[in-house]
């Protein structure tokens, strides 16, 4: 919010897992800015509406030149914040193209931001690298890793914010220890620390209390 209010721009990545309060943060950011009449653009890849916007947005950026006086260019210029959900599920070239397009549009009006990511626009990416990544057909594990957002040159400009506290767990008093053990077990699978050495194929033992 400080970066937005002071027009300093910034590139953030919110790293979380389910139940840590991401939706609450999203709604708070949207409400705080839109209640002042500011424009916030959201890209939510996993929702139909968000996917449609993403496809439209990318189609315009990839296939056509955005004139500086066009409605889309004016919308981008006026936007104070752009939130991009499920970023690990998108090919890194998409982020590079958006960065280049914003640079082409905005550098004409504010040359001082020319060397900043996304030309000084404040971006917040979000995602969980434990989940399904961008699918690359018939390629190796290493090639799948290389197309993720954290393999993009833009990643080095990202300020990483991590949500680690499961809010739903802390909001209930029943079966706390059992739920905590289950959450830790699920996270250990996602982090690759469960089972034998992870060389691409892992053997995971399911606890007896989870079996039916």
Helices and strands as residue ranges (DSSP letters): H 2-5, E 10-15, H 22-34, E 39-44, H 48-63, H 71-78, E 79-85, G 87-89, H 92-106, G 111-113, G 117-120, E 122-127, H 141-146, G 149-151, G 153-157, E 159-162, H 167-170, H 176-190, G 208-210
